[in-house]
């Protein structure tokens, strides 16, 4: 899906354009050679349309550039509703640690195509990235302190049970009360 920096840059451009146009907040992201992750918070009921638009636009561009035809993405995207109190931190770490788990880099700050460096303040943040939302999970101190807390948290070993849940096909991730509350309130596709 991403063969060189030009592919990554084009995807990032389309991601930015789509999220801004669709008014979707992006807490974090990581674009890998064969897939991508993003923690998104829609303000409208348009997540499926936004992802369809992003994937379709990129696939058309990629096929034209690489003189290919057919599908670029395999299957429908995976979406989960995540309990902010219990699982959002784990998801945040999971997303930015993808290139480390895949052994592409030694540390998350070495991967260009992720939100990690913008969140810790070592590079410019893209317009679509809501770094403050992620940092606010670590308190209400000044940015440098929150960035340090975020970096320390990402560096800790994850809880493997929670990681397995993120990788699962569960539609709602959270405490029992959270899941029961949402199960009655939303229709899951």
C-alpha positions, -999 to 999 in steps of 0.1 A, spaced: 0 0 0 29 24 8 60 17 -13 78 50 -8 77 84 8 56 98 -20 29 72 -13 30 81 25 28 118 18 -2 114 -6 -20 93 20 -13 119 47 -26 147 25 -58 127 18 -62 118 55 -58 155 65 -83 166 38 -109 140 47 -107 145 84 -110 183 82 -138 182 56 -157 156 76 -151 173 110 -135 142 125 -110 147 154 -79 125 151 -63 117 185 -34 97 169 -24 77 139 2 54 125 6 46 88 24 13 82 36 -3 50 5 -24 46 -22 -8 68 -29 22 90 -44 29 124 -62 61 136 -80 69 168 -109 90 155 -138 109 171 -165 119 146 -187 149 154 -213 137 128 -225 102 119 -201 101 90 -172 78 99 -180 51 74 -184 77 46 -151 94 56 -131 62 56 -147 51 23 -138 85 8 -102 83 21 -96 47 10 -112 52 -23 -93 84 -31 -60 68 -21 -66 36 -40 -75 54 -72 -43 76 -69 -21 46 -59 -34 24 -88 -28 52 -113 7 60 -100 18 24 -99 0 14 -131 -23 -11 -113 -60 -19 -111 -82 -34 -85 -84 -33 -47 -57 -16 -26 -74 -21 7 -86 -55 19 -120 -56 34 -139 -31 55 -122 -11 81 -123 -21 117 -140 3 141 -144 0 178 -160 22 204 -135 27 232 -141 36 268 -121 68 274 -115 59 311 -101 25 307 -90 17 272 -82 49 254 -47 52 269 -39 16 259 -52 22 224 -31 54 222 1 34 230 -9 5 208 -13 28 177 21 46 180 40 14 190 29 -4 158 62 2 139 82 -10 170 61 -42 173 67 -48 136 104 -43 141 106 -15 115 122 8 141 137 6 176 115 34 191 83 52 181 101 85 176 120 69 147 89 63 126 80 93 104 45 83 96 30 84 130 16 110 154 41 101 181 66 129 174 40 156 170 24 145 203 57 146 222 65 180 206 96 170 185 80 179 151 52 200 137 17 187 143 -5 182 112 -36 205 112 -59 175 116 -42 160 146 -58 168 180 -26 164 201 -42 183 230 -69 156 233 -43 129 237 -22 149 261 -52 158 283 -55 122 291 -23 127 312 -36 156 333 -40 194 330 -3 206 334 17 225 309 23 208 275 60 198 282 50 179 313 21 162 295 44 153 266 68 138 290 41 118 307 29 106 273 64 95 262 69 77 295 36 59 292 42 48 257 76 34 268 60 12 295 52 -24 287 16 -27 277 -10 -49 294 -12 -78 270 -49 -86 279 -59 -51 269 -37 -53 237 -55 -86 228 -89 -68 233 -78 -41 209 -68 -67 183 -101 -85 189 -133 -81 169 -151 -67 200 -171 -37 189 -171 -20 223 -139 -18 245 -144 -9 281 -156 -18 315 -186 -40 318 -209 -11 328 -197 9 298 -203 -20 274 -237 -27 288 -247 10 286 -236 14 250 -250 -20 239 -284 -7 246 -278 28 232 -262 21 198 -268 -2 169 -236 -20 160 -230 -28 124 
